[in-house]
Amino acid sequence: MKEVIKEVIKEYINQLQQSALENRKESDKAYDAGDLGLSGYYRGQWIANEGTAIALETILNQHREKM
């Protein structure tokens, strides 16, 4: 069961990283178009998703070290 949970979390991390990448591209596109509000929104989404992915990776690594 633990391995299944780890795999699900890893998949979620991958999805968060992909979403962060897409949001970064959208932020850059909006910035280039002069829409600073939309750019800021996408930048916030990018940072939040990236931060969540990093935090989950850290938790998984710490859990792995304890075992």
PDB file of N, CA, C and O in Angstrom, chain B, residues numbered from 101:
ATOM      1  N   MET B 101       0.826  -1.199   0.000  1.00  0.00           N
ATOM      2  CA  MET B 101       0.000   0.000   0.000  1.00  0.00           C
ATOM      3  C   MET B 101       0.866   1.257   0.000  1.00  0.00           C
ATOM      4  O   MET B 101       0.562   2.228  -0.693  1.00  0.00           O
ATOM      5  N   LYS B 102       1.942   1.233   0.780  1.00  0.00           N
ATOM      6  CA  LYS B 102       2.814   2.406   0.859  1.00  0.00           C
ATOM      7  C   LYS B 102       3.404   2.748  -0.501  1.00  0.00           C
ATOM      8  O   LYS B 102       3.534   3.921  -0.851  1.00  0.00           O
ATOM      9  N   GLU B 103       3.764   1.718  -1.270  1.00  0.00           N
ATOM     10  CA  GLU B 103       4.354   1.961  -2.590  1.00  0.00           C
ATOM     11  C   GLU B 103       3.338   2.593  -3.535  1.00  0.00           C
ATOM     12  O   GLU B 103       3.687   3.438  -4.359  1.00  0.00           O
ATOM     13  N   VAL B 104       2.086   2.180  -3.411  1.00  0.00           N
ATOM     14  CA  VAL B 104       1.033   2.754  -4.251  1.00  0.00           C
ATOM     15  C   VAL B 104       0.877   4.237  -3.939  1.00  0.00           C
ATOM     16  O   VAL B 104       0.758   5.056  -4.851  1.00  0.00           O
ATOM     17  N   ILE B 105       0.877   4.580  -2.674  1.00  0.00           N
ATOM     18  CA  ILE B 105       0.744   5.977  -2.256  1.00  0.00           C
ATOM     19  C   ILE B 105       1.933   6.791  -2.765  1.00  0.00           C
ATOM     20  O   ILE B 105       1.760   7.906  -3.257  1.00  0.00           O
ATOM     21  N   LYS B 106       3.134   6.236  -2.648  1.00  0.00           N
ATOM     22  CA  LYS B 106       4.324   6.938  -3.138  1.00  0.00           C
ATOM     23  C   LYS B 106       4.233   7.205  -4.635  1.00  0.00           C
ATOM     24  O   LYS B 106       4.581   8.291  -5.099  1.00  0.00           O
ATOM     25  N   GLU B 107       3.765   6.216  -5.388  1.00  0.00           N
ATOM     26  CA  GLU B 107       3.645   6.382  -6.837  1.00  0.00           C
ATOM     27  C   GLU B 107       2.600   7.439  -7.186  1.00  0.00           C
ATOM     28  O   GLU B 107       2.793   8.224  -8.113  1.00  0.00           O
ATOM     29  N   VAL B 108       1.504   7.457  -6.449  1.00  0.00           N
ATOM     30  CA  VAL B 108       0.462   8.460  -6.684  1.00  0.00           C
ATOM     31  C   VAL B 108       1.006   9.857  -6.389  1.00  0.00           C
ATOM     32  O   VAL B 108       0.745  10.799  -7.137  1.00  0.00           O
ATOM     33  N   ILE B 109       1.756   9.988  -5.307  1.00  0.00           N
ATOM     34  CA  ILE B 109       2.343  11.285  -4.956  1.00  0.00           C
ATOM     35  C   ILE B 109       3.357  11.709  -6.013  1.00  0.00           C
ATOM     36  O   ILE B 109       3.405  12.882  -6.384  1.00  0.00           O
ATOM     37  N   LYS B 110       4.167  10.774  -6.502  1.00  0.00           N
ATOM     38  CA  LYS B 110       5.139  11.098  -7.555  1.00  0.00           C
ATOM     39  C   LYS B 110       4.431  11.579  -8.820  1.00  0.00           C
ATOM     40  O   LYS B 110       4.882  12.523  -9.469  1.00  0.00           O
ATOM     41  N   GLU B 111       3.322  10.927  -9.165  1.00  0.00           N
ATOM     42  CA  GLU B 111       2.552  11.344 -10.338  1.00  0.00           C
ATOM     43  C   GLU B 111       1.976  12.744 -10.126  1.00  0.00           C
ATOM     44  O   GLU B 111       1.968  13.562 -11.045  1.00  0.00           O
ATOM     45  N   TYR B 112       1.499  13.012  -8.923  1.00  0.00           N
ATOM     46  CA  TYR B 112       0.967  14.342  -8.604  1.00  0.00           C
ATOM     47  C   TYR B 112       2.071  15.399  -8.702  1.00  0.00           C
ATOM     48  O   TYR B 112       1.838  16.502  -9.196  1.00  0.00           O
ATOM     49  N   ILE B 113       3.264  15.059  -8.232  1.00  0.00           N
ATOM     50  CA  ILE B 113       4.408  15.972  -8.337  1.00  0.00           C
ATOM     51  C   ILE B 113       4.695  16.278  -9.807  1.00  0.00           C
ATOM     52  O   ILE B 113       4.928  17.431 -10.171  1.00  0.00           O
ATOM     53  N   ASN B 114       4.678  15.249 -10.645  1.00  0.00           N
ATOM     54  CA  ASN B 114       4.918  15.455 -12.081  1.00  0.00           C
ATOM     55  C   ASN B 114       3.861  16.372 -12.693  1.00  0.00           C
ATOM     56  O   ASN B 114       4.178  17.236 -13.512  1.00  0.00           O
ATOM     57  N   GLN B 115       2.605  16.178 -12.291  1.00  0.00           N
ATOM     58  CA  GLN B 115       1.532  17.030 -12.803  1.00  0.00           C
ATOM     59  C   GLN B 115       1.708  18.473 -12.341  1.00  0.00           C
ATOM     60  O   GLN B 115       1.485  19.406 -13.112  1.00  0.00           O
ATOM     61  N   LEU B 116       2.106  18.657 -11.090  1.00  0.00           N
ATOM     62  CA  LEU B 116       2.348  20.008 -10.578  1.00  0.00           C
ATOM     63  C   LEU B 116       3.482  20.684 -11.342  1.00  0.00           C
ATOM     64  O   LEU B 116       3.390  21.863 -11.685  1.00  0.00           O
ATOM     65  N   GLN B 117       4.551  19.935 -11.606  1.00  0.00           N
ATOM     66  CA  GLN B 117       5.683  20.496 -12.341  1.00  0.00           C
ATOM     67  C   GLN B 117       5.281  20.860 -13.770  1.00  0.00           C
ATOM     68  O   GLN B 117       5.705  21.892 -14.291  1.00  0.00           O
ATOM     69  N   GLN B 118       4.471  20.022 -14.398  1.00  0.00           N
ATOM     70  CA  GLN B 118       4.002  20.315 -15.757  1.00  0.00           C
ATOM     71  C   GLN B 118       3.109  21.551 -15.750  1.00  0.00           C
ATOM     72  O   GLN B 118       3.219  22.407 -16.627  1.00  0.00           O
ATOM     73  N   SER B 119       2.235  21.639 -14.769  1.00  0.00           N
ATOM     74  CA  SER B 119       1.361  22.805 -14.647  1.00  0.00           C
ATOM     75  C   SER B 119       2.173  24.071 -14.401  1.00  0.00           C
ATOM     76  O   SER B 119       1.865  25.127 -14.952  1.00  0.00           O
ATOM     77  N   ALA B 120       3.207  23.966 -13.575  1.00  0.00           N
ATOM     78  CA  ALA B 120       4.074  25.120 -13.305  1.00  0.00           C
ATOM     79  C   ALA B 120       4.743  25.590 -14.590  1.00  0.00           C
ATOM     80  O   ALA B 120       4.832  26.791 -14.845  1.00  0.00           O
ATOM     81  N   LEU B 121       5.206  24.658 -15.387  1.00  0.00           N
ATOM     82  CA  LEU B 121       5.848  25.002 -16.661  1.00  0.00           C
ATOM     83  C   LEU B 121       4.862  25.701 -17.600  1.00  0.00           C
ATOM     84  O   LEU B 121       5.201  26.706 -18.226  1.00  0.00           O
ATOM     85  N   GLU B 122       3.646  25.167 -17.693  1.00  0.00           N
ATOM     86  CA  GLU B 122       2.629  25.775 -18.551  1.00  0.00           C
ATOM     87  C   GLU B 122       2.265  27.175 -18.053  1.00  0.00           C
ATOM     88  O   GLU B 122       2.104  28.098 -18.852  1.00  0.00           O
ATOM     89  N   ASN B 123       2.136  27.333 -16.740  1.00  0.00           N
ATOM     90  CA  ASN B 123       1.806  28.642 -16.183  1.00  0.00           C
ATOM     91  C   ASN B 123       2.933  29.646 -16.414  1.00  0.00           C
ATOM     92  O   ASN B 123       2.679  30.831 -16.631  1.00  0.00           O
ATOM     93  N   ARG B 124       4.163  29.175 -16.367  1.00  0.00           N
ATOM     94  CA  ARG B 124       5.296  30.067 -16.646  1.00  0.00           C
ATOM     95  C   ARG B 124       5.232  30.570 -18.084  1.00  0.00           C
ATOM     96  O   ARG B 124       5.445  31.754 -18.345  1.00  0.00           O
ATOM     97  N   LYS B 125       4.939  29.666 -19.012  1.00  0.00           N
ATOM     98  CA  LYS B 125       4.825  30.057 -20.418  1.00  0.00           C
ATOM     99  C   LYS B 125       3.684  31.053 -20.613  1.00  0.00           C
ATOM    100  O   LYS B 125       3.831  32.037 -21.338  1.00  0.00           O
ATOM    101  N   GLU B 126       2.548  30.794 -19.963  1.00  0.00           N
ATOM    102  CA  GLU B 126       1.403  31.705 -20.073  1.00  0.00           C
ATOM    103  C   GLU B 126       1.724  33.062 -19.458  1.00  0.00           C
ATOM    104  O   GLU B 126       1.310  34.098 -19.978  1.00  0.00           O
ATOM    105  N   SER B 127       2.459  33.055 -18.355  1.00  0.00           N
ATOM    106  CA  SER B 127       2.862  34.303 -17.714  1.00  0.00           C
ATOM    107  C   SER B 127       3.745  35.124 -18.649  1.00  0.00           C
ATOM    108  O   SER B 127       3.549  36.331 -18.799  1.00  0.00           O
ATOM    109  N   ASP B 128       4.702  34.474 -19.267  1.00  0.00           N
ATOM    110  CA  ASP B 128       5.588  35.162 -20.213  1.00  0.00           C
ATOM    111  C   ASP B 128       4.805  35.712 -21.403  1.00  0.00           C
ATOM    112  O   ASP B 128       5.051  36.828 -21.861  1.00  0.00           O
ATOM    113  N   LYS B 129       3.854  34.909 -21.898  1.00  0.00           N
ATOM    114  CA  LYS B 129       3.042  35.334 -23.031  1.00  0.00           C
ATOM    115  C   LYS B 129       2.202  36.563 -22.668  1.00  0.00           C
ATOM    116  O   LYS B 129       2.125  37.520 -23.438  1.00  0.00           O
ATOM    117  N   ALA B 130       1.581  36.528 -21.501  1.00  0.00           N
ATOM    118  CA  ALA B 130       0.758  37.658 -21.057  1.00  0.00           C
ATOM    119  C   ALA B 130       1.620  38.898 -20.834  1.00  0.00           C
ATOM    120  O   ALA B 130       1.211  40.010 -21.167  1.00  0.00           O
ATOM    121  N   TYR B 131       2.799  38.707 -20.276  1.00  0.00           N
ATOM    122  CA  TYR B 131       3.711  39.839 -20.050  1.00  0.00           C
ATOM    123  C   TYR B 131       4.111  40.481 -21.378  1.00  0.00           C
ATOM    124  O   TYR B 131       4.110  41.705 -21.516  1.00  0.00           O
ATOM    125  N   ASP B 132       4.452  39.642 -22.343  1.00  0.00           N
ATOM    126  CA  ASP B 132       4.833  40.154 -23.661  1.00  0.00           C
ATOM    127  C   ASP B 132       3.684  40.910 -24.328  1.00  0.00           C
ATOM    128  O   ASP B 132       3.909  41.835 -25.108  1.00  0.00           O
ATOM    129  N   ALA B 133       2.447  40.506 -24.011  1.00  0.00           N
ATOM    130  CA  ALA B 133       1.268  41.174 -24.572  1.00  0.00           C
ATOM    131  C   ALA B 133       0.907  42.431 -23.784  1.00  0.00           C
ATOM    132  O   ALA B 133       0.006  43.172 -24.177  1.00  0.00           O
ATOM    133  N   GLY B 134       1.604  42.672 -22.680  1.00  0.00           N
ATOM    134  CA  GLY B 134       1.363  43.871 -21.891  1.00  0.00           C
ATOM    135  C   GLY B 134       0.289  43.726 -20.828  1.00  0.00           C
ATOM    136  O   GLY B 134      -0.093  44.711 -20.197  1.00  0.00           O
ATOM    137  N   ASP B 135      -0.200  42.516 -20.623  1.00  0.00           N
ATOM    138  CA  ASP B 135      -1.237  42.281 -19.613  1.00  0.00           C
ATOM    139  C   ASP B 135      -0.566  41.860 -18.308  1.00  0.00           C
ATOM    140  O   ASP B 135      -0.398  40.671 -18.037  1.00  0.00           O
ATOM    141  N   LEU B 136      -0.190  42.845 -17.511  1.00  0.00           N
ATOM    142  CA  LEU B 136       0.566  42.565 -16.293  1.00  0.00           C
ATOM    143  C   LEU B 136      -0.271  41.850 -15.238  1.00  0.00           C
ATOM    144  O   LEU B 136       0.257  41.053 -14.463  1.00  0.00           O
ATOM    145  N   GLY B 137      -1.566  42.126 -15.205  1.00  0.00           N
ATOM    146  CA  GLY B 137      -2.435  41.450 -14.243  1.00  0.00           C
ATOM    147  C   GLY B 137      -2.499  39.957 -14.505  1.00  0.00           C
ATOM    148  O   GLY B 137      -2.327  39.150 -13.592  1.00  0.00           O
ATOM    149  N   LEU B 138      -2.745  39.595 -15.751  1.00  0.00           N
ATOM    150  CA  LEU B 138      -2.813  38.182 -16.121  1.00  0.00           C
ATOM    151  C   LEU B 138      -1.451  37.514 -15.953  1.00  0.00           C
ATOM    152  O   LEU B 138      -1.360  36.364 -15.522  1.00  0.00           O
ATOM    153  N   SER B 139      -0.415  38.236 -16.294  1.00  0.00           N
ATOM    154  CA  SER B 139       0.938  37.717 -16.116  1.00  0.00           C
ATOM    155  C   SER B 139       1.205  37.411 -14.644  1.00  0.00           C
ATOM    156  O   SER B 139       1.775  36.372 -14.311  1.00  0.00           O
ATOM    157  N   GLY B 140       0.790  38.323 -13.772  1.00  0.00           N
ATOM    158  CA  GLY B 140       0.972  38.115 -12.341  1.00  0.00           C
ATOM    159  C   GLY B 140       0.179  36.936 -11.824  1.00  0.00           C
ATOM    160  O   GLY B 140       0.652  36.186 -10.970  1.00  0.00           O
ATOM    161  N   TYR B 141      -1.033  36.769 -12.342  1.00  0.00           N
ATOM    162  CA  TYR B 141      -1.861  35.625 -11.949  1.00  0.00           C
ATOM    163  C   TYR B 141      -1.155  34.317 -12.297  1.00  0.00           C
ATOM    164  O   TYR B 141      -1.013  33.435 -11.450  1.00  0.00           O
ATOM    165  N   TYR B 142      -0.715  34.200 -13.547  1.00  0.00           N
ATOM    166  CA  TYR B 142      -0.033  32.974 -13.969  1.00  0.00           C
ATOM    167  C   TYR B 142       1.282  32.774 -13.221  1.00  0.00           C
ATOM    168  O   TYR B 142       1.667  31.642 -12.927  1.00  0.00           O
ATOM    169  N   ARG B 143       1.959  33.855 -12.918  1.00  0.00           N
ATOM    170  CA  ARG B 143       3.214  33.749 -12.164  1.00  0.00           C
ATOM    171  C   ARG B 143       2.937  33.201 -10.763  1.00  0.00           C
ATOM    172  O   ARG B 143       3.689  32.370 -10.255  1.00  0.00           O
ATOM    173  N   GLY B 144       1.864  33.668 -10.152  1.00  0.00           N
ATOM    174  CA  GLY B 144       1.482  33.162  -8.836  1.00  0.00           C
ATOM    175  C   GLY B 144       1.152  31.681  -8.874  1.00  0.00           C
ATOM    176  O   GLY B 144       1.541  30.929  -7.980  1.00  0.00           O
ATOM    177  N   GLN B 145       0.433  31.262  -9.911  1.00  0.00           N
ATOM    178  CA  GLN B 145       0.108  29.844 -10.072  1.00  0.00           C
ATOM    179  C   GLN B 145       1.378  29.021 -10.275  1.00  0.00           C
ATOM    180  O   GLN B 145       1.526  27.931  -9.722  1.00  0.00           O
ATOM    181  N   TRP B 146       2.280  29.560 -11.072  1.00  0.00           N
ATOM    182  CA  TRP B 146       3.548  28.880 -11.354  1.00  0.00           C
ATOM    183  C   TRP B 146       4.326  28.675 -10.057  1.00  0.00           C
ATOM    184  O   TRP B 146       4.783  27.568  -9.771  1.00  0.00           O
ATOM    185  N   ILE B 147       4.476  29.737  -9.278  1.00  0.00           N
ATOM    186  CA  ILE B 147       5.250  29.661  -8.036  1.00  0.00           C
ATOM    187  C   ILE B 147       4.586  28.722  -7.031  1.00  0.00           C
ATOM    188  O   ILE B 147       5.269  27.943  -6.364  1.00  0.00           O
ATOM    189  N   ALA B 148       3.266  28.790  -6.919  1.00  0.00           N
ATOM    190  CA  ALA B 148       2.550  27.930  -5.972  1.00  0.00           C
ATOM    191  C   ALA B 148       2.700  26.456  -6.347  1.00  0.00           C
ATOM    192  O   ALA B 148       2.976  25.621  -5.486  1.00  0.00           O
ATOM    193  N   ASN B 149       2.521  26.138  -7.620  1.00  0.00           N
ATOM    194  CA  ASN B 149       2.639  24.741  -8.055  1.00  0.00           C
ATOM    195  C   ASN B 149       4.060  24.220  -7.889  1.00  0.00           C
ATOM    196  O   ASN B 149       4.269  23.091  -7.446  1.00  0.00           O
ATOM    197  N   GLU B 150       5.024  25.044  -8.245  1.00  0.00           N
ATOM    198  CA  GLU B 150       6.423  24.640  -8.109  1.00  0.00           C
ATOM    199  C   GLU B 150       6.785  24.430  -6.633  1.00  0.00           C
ATOM    200  O   GLU B 150       7.470  23.468  -6.287  1.00  0.00           O
ATOM    201  N   GLY B 151       6.325  25.330  -5.779  1.00  0.00           N
ATOM    202  CA  GLY B 151       6.598  25.214  -4.345  1.00  0.00           C
ATOM    203  C   GLY B 151       5.969  23.976  -3.735  1.00  0.00           C
ATOM    204  O   GLY B 151       6.578  23.307  -2.900  1.00  0.00           O
ATOM    205  N   THR B 152       4.748  23.672  -4.154  1.00  0.00           N
ATOM    206  CA  THR B 152       4.071  22.476  -3.649  1.00  0.00           C
ATOM    207  C   THR B 152       4.808  21.217  -4.096  1.00  0.00           C
ATOM    208  O   THR B 152       4.975  20.283  -3.312  1.00  0.00           O
ATOM    209  N   ALA B 153       5.246  21.188  -5.345  1.00  0.00           N
ATOM    210  CA  ALA B 153       5.987  20.029  -5.854  1.00  0.00           C
ATOM    211  C   ALA B 153       7.290  19.840  -5.082  1.00  0.00           C
ATOM    212  O   ALA B 153       7.647  18.714  -4.735  1.00  0.00           O
ATOM    213  N   ILE B 154       7.994  20.923  -4.815  1.00  0.00           N
ATOM    214  CA  ILE B 154       9.252  20.840  -4.063  1.00  0.00           C
ATOM    215  C   ILE B 154       8.991  20.338  -2.646  1.00  0.00           C
ATOM    216  O   ILE B 154       9.736  19.502  -2.134  1.00  0.00           O
ATOM    217  N   ALA B 155       7.942  20.843  -2.017  1.00  0.00           N
ATOM    218  CA  ALA B 155       7.618  20.416  -0.654  1.00  0.00           C
ATOM    219  C   ALA B 155       7.281  18.926  -0.606  1.00  0.00           C
ATOM    220  O   ALA B 155       7.720  18.220   0.301  1.00  0.00           O
ATOM    221  N   LEU B 156       6.511  18.451  -1.568  1.00  0.00           N
ATOM    222  CA  LEU B 156       6.163  17.029  -1.599  1.00  0.00           C
ATOM    223  C   LEU B 156       7.390  16.159  -1.849  1.00  0.00           C
ATOM    224  O   LEU B 156       7.527  15.093  -1.248  1.00  0.00           O
ATOM    225  N   GLU B 157       8.282  16.604  -2.731  1.00  0.00           N
ATOM    226  CA  GLU B 157       9.517  15.852  -2.968  1.00  0.00           C
ATOM    227  C   GLU B 157      10.358  15.779  -1.700  1.00  0.00           C
ATOM    228  O   GLU B 157      10.940  14.738  -1.396  1.00  0.00           O
ATOM    229  N   THR B 158      10.421  16.868  -0.971  1.00  0.00           N
ATOM    230  CA  THR B 158      11.175  16.901   0.285  1.00  0.00           C
ATOM    231  C   THR B 158      10.587  15.922   1.288  1.00  0.00           C
ATOM    232  O   THR B 158      11.323  15.190   1.950  1.00  0.00           O
ATOM    233  N   ILE B 159       9.271  15.907   1.402  1.00  0.00           N
ATOM    234  CA  ILE B 159       8.607  14.986   2.329  1.00  0.00           C
ATOM    235  C   ILE B 159       8.896  13.543   1.939  1.00  0.00           C
ATOM    236  O   ILE B 159       9.209  12.720   2.800  1.00  0.00           O
ATOM    237  N   LEU B 160       8.795  13.227   0.648  1.00  0.00           N
ATOM    238  CA  LEU B 160       9.081  11.860   0.201  1.00  0.00           C
ATOM    239  C   LEU B 160      10.523  11.469   0.499  1.00  0.00           C
ATOM    240  O   LEU B 160      10.783  10.356   0.956  1.00  0.00           O
ATOM    241  N   ASN B 161      11.459  12.375   0.243  1.00  0.00           N
ATOM    242  CA  ASN B 161      12.870  12.079   0.503  1.00  0.00           C
ATOM    243  C   ASN B 161      13.143  11.885   1.983  1.00  0.00           C
ATOM    244  O   ASN B 161      13.909  10.996   2.353  1.00  0.00           O
ATOM    245  N   GLN B 162      12.539  12.690   2.830  1.00  0.00           N
ATOM    246  CA  GLN B 162      12.724  12.542   4.273  1.00  0.00           C
ATOM    247  C   GLN B 162      12.124  11.234   4.759  1.00  0.00           C
ATOM    248  O   GLN B 162      12.689  10.567   5.625  1.00  0.00           O
ATOM    249  N   HIS B 163      10.986  10.871   4.202  1.00  0.00           N
ATOM    250  CA  HIS B 163      10.343   9.615   4.584  1.00  0.00           C
ATOM    251  C   HIS B 163      11.209   8.427   4.157  1.00  0.00           C
ATOM    252  O   HIS B 163      11.324   7.440   4.883  1.00  0.00           O
ATOM    253  N   ARG B 164      11.810   8.532   2.980  1.00  0.00           N
ATOM    254  CA  ARG B 164      12.675   7.474   2.460  1.00  0.00           C
ATOM    255  C   ARG B 164      13.902   7.296   3.357  1.00  0.00           C
ATOM    256  O   ARG B 164      14.342   6.172   3.596  1.00  0.00           O
ATOM    257  N   GLU B 165      14.456   8.412   3.854  1.00  0.00           N
ATOM    258  CA  GLU B 165      15.644   8.359   4.708  1.00  0.00           C
ATOM    259  C   GLU B 165      15.347   7.705   6.052  1.00  0.00           C
ATOM    260  O   GLU B 165      16.214   7.041   6.619  1.00  0.00           O
ATOM    261  N   LYS B 166      14.142   7.882   6.564  1.00  0.00           N
ATOM    262  CA  LYS B 166      13.775   7.318   7.865  1.00  0.00           C
ATOM    263  C   LYS B 166      13.592   5.811   7.806  1.00  0.00           C
ATOM    264  O   LYS B 166      13.695   5.129   8.825  1.00  0.00           O
ATOM    265  N   MET B 167      13.321   5.294   6.625  1.00  0.00           N
ATOM    266  CA  MET B 167      13.064   3.860   6.497  1.00  0.00           C
ATOM    267  C   MET B 167      14.328   3.134   6.311  1.00  0.00           C
ATOM    268  O   MET B 167      14.324   1.909   6.184  1.00  0.00           O
TER     269      MET B 167
END
